[in-house]
Amino acid sequence: MFAQKKVTTDTMLIAHSVCMCVQEQETIHTMLAAVLHMTNVQFEGEDRARVASTAALGRVAALLRVDEAALEKALLKSINVTRGEVIVRNYTCSQAYDVRDALAKVSGFSFFSMLAAQV
C-alpha cells in the first residue's frame, strides 16, 4: 500500500509541476488508481475461472468507466469469430490472471505514454 501511495503522490507532483489543469490531474489520478486497483481483482475456480472479488471488479470498472459485465467477460473469456462461427473459450484461473496483468500493463503503459507526451 505504501508503494502505491508513493507512486500516486509522485505522479501527481509531476502533473502539478508541468502545469496540468485540475481536470487533467484528476484524469491521471483516476487512471493510476484503476491500474493499481486492477491487481485486487482475484479469481477462483478450477477448470473455469470466476471473479472472486466482485467489489474490486466493480471499483476498476467504475474507474475505467466501462461496463462491469463487459470487463468481467473480457477477463474470463476468449471470443473469436471464424467464418461466421462464434467460438467462446473460458479461461482457467492462471489464464485469467495473465489477462488481468496484461490489461494492467497495457493500461499503465498507455497512461504513462500519454503523460510523457504532454510533458
SVG drawing of the C-alpha trace seen along z (x, -y; Angstrom):
<svg xmlns="http://www.w3.org/2000/svg" viewBox="-23 -25 31 53">
<polyline fill="none" stroke="black" stroke-width="0.4" points="0.0,0.0 2.9,-2.4 4.4,-1.9 1.0,-2.6 0.7,-5.8 4.2,-6.9 3.6,-6.3 0.4,-8.2 2.0,-11.1 5.0,-11.3 2.8,-11.2 0.6,-14.0 3.6,-16.1 4.9,-15.7 1.5,-16.6 1.4,-19.7 4.9,-20.7 4.2,-20.7 1.2,-22.9 -1.6,-20.4 -5.0,-21.7 -7.1,-20.2 -9.2,-18.1 -6.1,-16.6 -4.7,-15.8 -8.0,-14.1 -7.8,-12.0 -4.3,-11.0 -5.3,-10.1 -8.3,-8.1 -6.2,-6.1 -3.4,-5.4 -6.0,-4.2 -7.6,-1.9 -4.2,-0.3 -3.3,0.1 -6.7,1.5 -6.7,4.0 -4.4,6.2 -7.1,6.5 -9.3,8.4 -8.9,12.1 -10.1,15.3 -11.3,18.7 -12.4,22.0 -10.5,25.0 -11.3,25.5 -13.2,22.3 -12.2,19.0 -14.7,16.9 -14.2,13.5 -13.8,14.0 -13.7,10.3 -16.7,8.6 -16.2,5.4 -12.7,5.0 -14.0,5.7 -16.8,3.1 -14.3,0.5 -12.0,1.0 -14.9,0.9 -16.1,-2.4 -12.7,-3.9 -12.3,-3.0 -15.9,-4.0 -16.6,-0.7 -19.5,1.8 -18.7,4.2 -20.2,7.2 -18.1,6.4 -14.9,6.1 -15.7,9.4 -16.3,11.1 -13.0,9.7 -11.1,11.1 -12.8,14.5 -13.3,15.5 -11.7,15.5 -14.2,14.9 -13.3,15.5 -15.4,15.4 -14.2,17.7 -16.2,18.0 -19.2,16.6 -19.0,19.1 -18.5,17.7 -16.1,19.6 -16.1,18.9 -13.4,20.3 -13.4,19.9 -10.1,19.1 -8.6,21.0 -7.6,19.0 -4.0,18.9 -5.1,17.5 -7.4,15.0 -4.6,13.7 -2.4,13.4 -5.2,11.4 -5.7,9.2 -2.0,8.5 -1.7,7.8 -4.6,5.3 -2.9,3.6 0.4,3.4 -1.1,2.1 -3.2,-0.4 -0.3,-1.6 2.0,-1.9 -0.6,-3.8 -1.3,-6.1 2.4,-6.9 3.0,-7.3 0.2,-9.9 1.6,-11.6 5.1,-11.7 3.7,-13.1 2.2,-16.0 5.4,-16.8"/>
</svg>
